[in-house]
């Protein structure tokens, strides 16, 4: 969008008014979820959003410049997947999350499993082969070689085959593996202050939409396979069943700092009285957001802050942000939304 006004429904804390009482949550949800307070956010960026790095940003910029020049000259040839809409968006107007298709995930998981399995079995198998060689009655070299041959045939070769096949498909045949999902899963819209959840029932798309200020954030704690507690953030509508679980965006964590940082990040993104969060992925969009544009002019922020950063400086920024997230004070804050909502 060009620099213009936000919609009248855009979220800002100074526009909040009295709301109806929150709907009671089930006993199980109350037991597993802890509501997070609204307001008093910090300028934190969770680990998930501290990317891409400067080198990747420069590469993307160079590709855009080259594309624009070729379009102007009439020599541009679209990339193989450029015409495909993968339904995801991440800019000054909306953050839209859209998982890829099951076919795409299959090839990615196959490459990951093959690569990971190869190195794991190589390490463990080599140690085992050495032990077999030491105790072999036919001699160390013979025992070692026989054991390693078995390792190769039973474990390493299958993993290497899976890794190689998946890598070949991913890098050489993008049309075979890269396929968008049915559509977006959810959207946070900064411009109009709305949250939308998309549901797909056969050929029908159902959009459930509500204002951002009608949602509360919860840290949901569930055990992993070892029984250890894992925490993930969710947004839940106070008056209906609309909810977003961010487990596929931010992996479940044994600590609560990253989910808390994501809640601050979302509030800052949706709050039009705040500039966009200062994260690398928003670098090219900051000048399109009115509040952010004014903020950057007032603070004299360099418009290429992230893209011109050295790799070493970027690592330092990542470390600085980790320290800041680790010290987040979410649970000691008052819930500013309690001034407008009665919680059951």
VENPENOR-V669399 format. One record per residue. N is the residue number from 1. RES is the residue in one letter. PSI is psi in radians with two decimals (none if undefined). OMEGA is omega in degrees with one decimal (none if undefined). BURIAL is # if it has 16 or more other ideal C-beta (glycine too) atoms within 10 Angstrom, else .. Layout:
# VENPENOR-V669399
N|RES|PSI|OMEGA|BURIAL, N|RES|PSI|OMEGA|BURIAL
This chain:
# VENPENOR-V669399
1|X|2.67|175.0|., 2|X|2.97|-179.6|., 3|X|1.89|179.7|., 4|X|-2.99|-176.7|., 5|X|2.69|173.9|., 6|X|2.89|175.3|#, 7|X|2.74|-178.3|., 8|X|-0.36|-179.3|., 9|X|0.00|-178.8|., 10|X|2.57|-173.8|#, 11|X|2.34|170.8|#, 12|X|2.35|-176.5|., 13|X|-0.54|-177.6|#, 14|X|-0.09|177.3|., 15|X|0.02|-178.2|., 16|X|2.49|178.0|#, 17|X|3.02|179.8|., 18|X|2.36|-179.4|., 19|X|2.86|179.9|., 20|X|2.84|-176.9|., 21|X|2.56|-179.5|., 22|X|2.55|176.1|#, 23|X|2.43|-179.4|., 24|X|2.41|177.7|., 25|X|2.70|-179.8|#, 26|X|2.79|-179.8|., 27|X|-0.67|179.5|., 28|X|-0.73|178.9|., 29|X|-0.69|179.1|., 30|X|-0.59|-179.0|., 31|X|-0.68|-173.7|., 32|X|-0.27|-175.1|., 33|X|2.45|177.8|#, 34|X|2.11|-177.6|., 35|X|2.40|179.5|#, 36|X|2.58|-179.1|#, 37|X|2.64|172.6|#, 38|X|2.62|168.4|#, 39|X|3.10|-178.8|#, 40|X|0.72|-176.5|., 41|X|2.75|173.5|#, 42|X|2.74|-179.3|#, 43|X|1.20|-177.8|., 44|X|2.67|177.6|#, 45|X|2.05|179.5|#, 46|X|2.80|-175.4|#, 47|X|-0.64|-177.5|#, 48|X|-0.57|-173.7|#, 49|X|0.07|175.7|#, 50|X|0.90|179.4|#, 51|X|2.83|0.5|., 52|X|2.92|179.3|#, 53|X|2.99|-178.1|#, 54|X|-0.71|-179.1|#, 55|X|-0.73|178.9|., 56|X|-0.66|178.0|., 57|X|-0.72|179.1|#, 58|X|-0.65|178.2|#, 59|X|-0.78|178.1|., 60|X|-0.69|179.0|., 61|X|-0.78|-179.7|., 62|X|-0.65|177.7|., 63|X|-0.68|178.5|., 64|X|-0.75|179.7|., 65|X|-0.78|179.2|., 66|X|-0.75|179.7|., 67|X|-0.79|-179.3|., 68|X|-0.68|178.9|., 69|X|-0.76|-178.6|., 70|X|-0.60|176.3|., 71|X|-0.73|179.2|., 72|X|-0.60|-179.4|., 73|X|-0.17|-178.9|., 74|X|0.38|-178.0|., 75|X|0.16|-172.9|., 76|X|2.32|174.4|., 77|X|2.03|-176.9|., 78|X|2.56|175.4|., 79|X|2.77|-174.2|., 80|X|-0.65|-175.2|., 81|X|0.15|-172.7|., 82|X|-0.55|-176.6|., 83|X|-0.17|-176.5|., 84|X|2.29|176.0|., 85|X|1.97|179.0|., 86|X|0.09|169.9|#, 87|X|-0.11|-179.0|#, 88|X|2.60|178.2|#, 89|X|2.57|175.5|., 90|X|1.65|-177.7|., 91|X|-2.80|-176.5|#, 92|X|-0.23|-176.4|#, 93|X|-0.79|-178.5|#, 94|X|2.59|171.4|#, 95|X|1.97|-176.8|#, 96|X|2.17|-178.3|#, 97|X|2.21|-178.9|#, 98|X|1.86|177.2|#, 99|X|2.63|175.5|#, 100|X|3.02|-175.6|#, 101|X|2.89|177.7|., 102|X|-0.59|178.4|., 103|X|-0.73|178.8|., 104|X|-0.79|179.0|#, 105|X|-0.59|179.1|., 106|X|-0.85|-177.9|., 107|X|-0.62|177.7|#, 108|X|-0.80|178.9|., 109|X|-0.65|179.6|., 110|X|-0.77|178.2|#, 111|X|-0.73|-179.6|#, 112|X|-0.80|179.5|., 113|X|-0.79|-179.4|., 114|X|-0.80|-179.6|#, 115|X|-0.85|-179.4|#, 116|X|-0.78|179.5|., 117|X|-0.67|-179.8|#, 118|X|-0.86|-176.3|#, 119|X|-0.61|177.7|., 120|X|-0.87|179.5|., 121|X|-0.56|178.1|#, 122|X|-0.76|-179.0|#, 123|X|-0.93|-177.4|., 124|X|-0.72|-178.1|., 125|X|-0.63|178.3|#, 126|X|-0.75|177.2|., 127|X|-0.74|179.0|., 128|X|-0.73|179.9|., 129|X|-0.67|177.4|#, 130|X|-0.74|178.7|., 131|X|-0.73|178.0|., 132|X|-0.70|179.1|#, 133|X|-0.70|-178.9|#, 134|X|-0.59|-175.6|., 135|X|-0.03|-177.4|., 136|X|2.37|178.7|#, 137|X|-0.29|179.6|., 138|X|0.12|178.6|., 139|X|2.70|-174.8|., 140|X|-0.89|-175.6|., 141|X|-0.78|-179.2|., 142|X|-0.80|179.0|., 143|X|-0.71|178.9|#, 144|X|-0.82|-177.4|#, 145|X|-0.74|178.6|#, 146|X|-0.76|179.8|., 147|X|-0.69|-178.1|#, 148|X|-0.59|175.6|#, 149|X|-0.75|177.1|., 150|X|-0.75|178.1|., 151|X|-0.79|-178.7|#, 152|X|-0.86|-174.2|#, 153|X|-0.70|-173.2|., 154|X|-0.65|-172.5|., 155|X|-0.98|-171.2|#, 156|X|-0.80|-177.6|#, 157|X|-0.80|176.6|., 158|X|-0.75|179.4|., 159|X|-0.73|179.5|#, 160|X|-0.65|178.4|#, 161|X|-0.79|178.6|., 162|X|-0.78|179.5|#, 163|X|-0.82|-178.6|#, 164|X|-0.75|-179.7|., 165|X|-0.83|-179.1|., 166|X|-0.72|179.2|#, 167|X|-0.70|178.2|., 168|X|-0.81|-179.6|., 169|X|-0.78|-176.2|#, 170|X|-0.74|-173.8|#, 171|X|-0.44|-174.6|., 172|X|-0.37|-177.4|., 173|X|1.15|-175.7|., 174|X|-0.55|-179.3|., 175|X|-0.38|-178.7|., 176|X|-0.55|-174.0|., 177|X|-0.54|-175.2|#, 178|X|1.90|-179.1|#, 179|X|2.25|178.9|#, 180|X|2.76|174.6|#, 181|X|-2.94|-178.3|#, 182|X|-0.54|-177.7|., 183|X|-3.02|-180.0|#, 184|X|2.67|178.7|#, 185|X|-0.73|177.0|#, 186|X|2.87|-179.1|#, 187|X|2.36|169.0|#, 188|X|2.11|-175.8|#, 189|X|1.93|-179.2|#, 190|X|-0.63|-174.3|#, 191|X|-0.68|-178.0|#, 192|X|0.00|174.7|#, 193|X|0.36|-176.0|#, 194|X|2.66|171.2|#, 195|X|2.32|-179.5|#, 196|X|2.31|173.9|#, 197|X|2.31|-176.6|#, 198|X|2.29|176.2|#, 199|X|2.46|-175.2|., 200|X|2.06|178.5|., 201|X|1.73|-173.7|., 202|X|-2.08|-178.6|., 203|X|0.05|-177.0|., 204|X|2.39|176.9|., 205|X|2.13|179.9|., 206|X|2.16|178.6|., 207|X|2.12|175.6|., 208|X|2.13|-171.2|., 209|X|2.48|177.2|., 210|X|2.74|179.3|#, 211|X|2.55|-178.2|#, 212|X|-0.68|-175.3|#, 213|X|-0.12|177.2|#, 214|X|0.10|178.6|#, 215|X|2.62|171.0|#, 216|X|2.62|179.3|#, 217|X|2.44|178.8|#, 218|X|2.50|166.6|#, 219|X|2.01|-179.3|#, 220|X|2.24|-176.3|#, 221|X|2.12|178.1|#, 222|X|2.67|-179.5|., 223|X|2.56|172.6|., 224|X|-2.93|-176.1|., 225|X|-0.43|178.1|., 226|X|0.01|179.7|., 227|X|0.10|179.9|., 228|X|2.48|-177.9|., 229|X|2.33|177.0|., 230|X|2.42|-173.9|#, 231|X|2.40|177.4|#, 232|X|2.55|-177.8|#, 233|X|2.51|171.7|#, 234|X|2.67|170.1|#, 235|X|2.25|-176.2|#, 236|X|2.27|-179.9|#, 237|X|2.36|-175.0|#, 238|X|-0.42|-168.7|#, 239|X|0.10|179.9|., 240|X|-2.96|-178.0|., 241|X|0.20|-179.7|., 242|X|2.25|179.1|#, 243|X|2.73|175.9|#, 244|X|2.21|173.1|#, 245|X|2.24|-170.7|., 246|X|0.35|-177.8|#, 247|X|-0.53|179.1|#, 248|X|-0.13|175.9|., 249|X|-0.76|177.8|#, 250|X|2.00|-176.3|#, 251|X|2.52|175.3|., 252|X|2.48|-173.3|#, 253|X|2.55|177.0|#, 254|X|-0.42|176.9|., 255|X|2.93|-178.3|., 256|X|-0.09|-174.4|#, 257|X|-0.78|-178.4|#, 258|X|-0.79|174.8|#, 259|X|-0.66|177.4|#, 260|X|-0.71|178.3|#, 261|X|-0.64|177.7|#, 262|X|-0.66|177.7|#, 263|X|-0.78|176.1|#, 264|X|-0.72|-179.8|#, 265|X|-0.78|179.9|#, 266|X|-0.77|178.3|#, 267|X|-0.78|180.0|#, 268|X|-0.62|178.5|#, 269|X|-0.73|-175.7|#, 270|X|-0.35|-175.2|#, 271|X|1.92|-177.2|#, 272|X|-0.10|172.4|#, 273|X|-0.13|176.3|., 274|X|2.62|169.5|#, 275|X|2.89|173.9|#, 276|X|2.55|175.0|#, 277|X|2.43|-176.7|#, 278|X|1.35|-179.7|#, 279|X|2.65|-177.1|#, 280|X|-0.65|-174.9|#, 281|X|-0.27|178.1|#, 282|X|0.03|-174.0|#, 283|X|-0.86|-174.9|#, 284|X|-0.18|-175.9|#, 285|X|-0.12|-172.3|., 286|X|-0.62|-177.5|#, 287|X|-0.20|179.0|., 288|X|-0.15|-178.6|#, 289|X|2.12|-174.1|#, 290|X|-0.87|-178.2|#, 291|X|-0.73|-179.3|#, 292|X|-0.70|178.7|#, 293|X|-0.80|178.6|#, 294|X|-0.73|180.0|., 295|X|-0.80|-177.1|#, 296|X|-0.60|175.9|#, 297|X|-0.74|-177.9|., 298|X|-0.65|-178.7|., 299|X|-0.03|-178.5|., 300|X|0.70|176.0|., 301|X|2.31|178.8|., 302|X|2.28|-175.1|., 303|X|-0.25|178.0|., 304|X|0.67|-175.8|., 305|X|-0.85|-176.9|., 306|X|-0.72|-172.1|#, 307|X|-0.51|179.5|#, 308|X|0.07|-177.7|., 309|X|2.51|175.2|#, 310|X|2.79|179.6|., 311|X|-0.65|179.6|., 312|X|-0.73|178.0|., 313|X|-0.61|178.8|., 314|X|-0.72|177.2|#, 315|X|-0.67|177.8|., 316|X|-0.68|177.5|., 317|X|-0.70|177.4|#, 318|X|-0.75|179.3|#, 319|X|-0.71|178.3|., 320|X|-0.71|-179.2|., 321|X|-0.64|176.6|#, 322|X|-0.75|179.1|#, 323|X|-0.72|-179.5|., 324|X|-0.72|179.0|., 325|X|-0.71|-179.9|#, 326|X|-0.47|-177.9|., 327|X|0.24|-176.2|., 328|X|2.53|-171.4|#, 329|X|0.53|-171.9|., 330|X|-0.83|-170.8|#, 331|X|-0.16|177.0|., 332|X|0.06|-177.8|., 333|X|2.62|170.5|#, 334|X|2.66|177.6|., 335|X|1.81|-176.6|., 336|X|-0.41|179.2|., 337|X|-0.35|179.6|#, 338|X|-0.25|175.5|., 339|X|-0.35|-174.2|., 340|X|-0.22|-175.7|., 341|X|2.41|173.4|#, 342|X|2.04|-178.9|., 343|X|2.33|-179.9|., 344|X|none|none|.
